[in-house]
Amino acid sequence: MKKLNSSSSDVVIAGNNGNGNAANQFNGPMGIYIDVNNGSIIYVVDSSNHRVQRWVIGGTTGVTVAGGNSNGTALNQLNSPRAVISDSNGNLYVSDTNNHRIVMWTSGATVGILIAGTSGVQGSTATTLKYPNGITFDANKNLYVADSNNFRIQKYIVCASTTTTTIATTTTVTAVPPCTPQSRSSGTLFSVTNPTSSTYPIYTCYAYTWVATGSSATLSFFFRHDPGGWMLDDVKVYRGLTQLITNGGFETGDLTGWTYSGSCNYYTGSAYSGSSYAKSGSYYYYDRCAYGGDTISQTFSTVAGDIYVISFWLTNYSCCSATEIANVTII
Ligand SMILES: [Ca+2]
């Protein structure tokens, strides 16, 4: 372990005594974490020694504070851990990677407490993990786990009592949208007026995270295009792994599940057949509403405070000499 000193050259603060399992050595150190209560203490995940070492920065030896009993699935053991964090109560949380679990070690404990995953069992359900790696807390002490081989981030609500802190329930497994989501706090997800180029046949992916504020929300797509048209497909809203939008791929061939409103002098928006035009499947929503504007929307139940992941694919067909507007809102 090294850190920079004031002259910008590095200094060794732990280890540097070759590869081994003595108290002054490491074997495959991975995650490191500065104690949240004491900036002179560093925790080092000594991965290939299946232990977590506590070092006073600059000290000559470390003390094992988790694991150190060879690799295994017992609660006094770890198996190739990768990450450690501490909380203000002095508890350590260890990403016990090859045991597919997160364990908590209280100060001075000789065994850990299983708080997420299932010991030694890999899986992709809400109660299993597959090679977890990085872990962190948010300001409300919710625990986030990078569930590496499941390609997902898990969130666990922490329930604090007066004497100890335990993880009670798994609440959110977040679906991964088809493109990197942007965070939105207001009701407008996407808005464009008079685009300068036509992108058809390439669809663009749009994805957003949004926190519900009430018991329901309405996702709306307003389009105007005179002439030419907007093409929309694969609309999804996820709460955890539950998809909430009905007929987001328009594969019923009509607007089942959607509410239509607005007026157009020409061509109202409708589900169109044509697999070569659709982003996926056989149908897509094609809106050529000219000299007016129309909206399709869908309302679904929400839980205030929960995160929703919204995604859709959009392109425009022929432009750019007249008024062309797309507005996507969630209210
Ligand atoms: Ca489709």
Residues whose N, C-alpha, C, O or C-beta is under 5 A from the ligand:
A	BS01	CA	D233 G249 F250 A278 S280 G281 S282 Y283 Y284
